[in-house]
Amino acid sequence: MEASQAAVTAGRAESVSAWVNDALRLKVEHDRRLRALDEFIAGYEAEHGEITEDEMAGAVRRARERAVVVRGDPGGAHGRGAA
């Protein structure tokens, strides 16, 4: 309830009730997406077999290799290149 009152005080919600209604809507949308993902994975595994731990680890490794770091400014005013 503290978060809802803070949102109202900061003008991010019209009322506690409106904040709660928005939170419930977001929860329903989130649950719907999780069910859709579950159905997609079940269909994929039915066609291609169960996704293994090794396959998931490989996917994580490839994703990390391609990731672009957007935090900080290495070599810039706040990084190692700062004077």
C-alpha positions in Angstrom: 0.0 0.0 0.0 3.0 2.3 0.6 4.0 2.1 -3.1 0.4 3.0 -4.2 0.2 6.0 -1.9 3.7 7.1 -3.0 2.5 6.9 -6.7 -0.6 9.0 -5.9 1.5 11.6 -4.0 4.0 11.8 -6.9 1.1 12.2 -9.4 1.9 8.9 -11.1 -1.6 7.6 -10.2 -5.0 9.3 -9.8 -5.9 7.2 -6.7 -4.9 4.1 -4.8 -7.7 2.3 -6.5 -6.5 3.4 -9.9 -3.0 2.2 -9.0 -4.3 -1.2 -7.8 -6.4 -1.6 -11.0 -3.3 -0.8 -13.1 -1.2 -3.3 -11.1 -3.9 -6.0 -11.6 -4.1 -5.3 -15.3 -0.3 -5.6 -15.6 -0.4 -8.9 -13.7 -3.1 -10.3 -16.0 -1.0 -9.3 -19.1 2.1 -10.8 -17.6 0.4 -14.1 -16.8 -1.1 -14.2 -20.3 2.4 -13.8 -21.8 3.8 -16.5 -19.5 1.0 -18.9 -20.6 1.7 -18.1 -24.3 5.4 -18.7 -23.7 4.7 -22.0 -22.0 2.5 -23.1 -24.9 5.2 -22.1 -27.4 7.9 -24.0 -25.6 5.6 -27.1 -25.2 4.9 -27.0 -28.9 8.6 -26.6 -29.8 9.6 -29.5 -27.5 6.8 -31.7 -28.8 8.3 -31.2 -32.3 12.0 -31.1 -31.6 12.5 -32.8 -28.2 13.1 -31.4 -24.8 15.4 -28.4 -24.5 18.5 -29.6 -22.6 20.5 -27.8 -20.0 23.5 -27.8 -22.4 21.3 -26.1 -25.1 20.2 -23.5 -22.6 23.7 -22.8 -21.4 24.9 -22.5 -25.0 22.1 -20.0 -25.7 23.0 -17.9 -22.7 26.7 -18.0 -23.7 25.9 -16.9 -27.3 23.6 -14.1 -26.0 26.3 -12.8 -23.6 28.9 -12.8 -26.4 26.6 -10.7 -28.6 25.5 -8.4 -25.8 26.3 -4.7 -26.0 27.1 -3.1 -22.6 25.3 0.2 -22.2 26.3 0.9 -18.6 29.2 3.3 -18.0 31.6 5.0 -20.3 34.8 3.0 -20.4 37.6 5.3 -21.5 35.4 8.3 -21.4 35.1 11.1 -18.8 34.2 8.6 -16.0 36.3 5.6 -17.1 39.9 4.7 -17.3 40.7 7.4 -19.8 39.6 10.2 -17.4 42.4 12.7 -16.5 
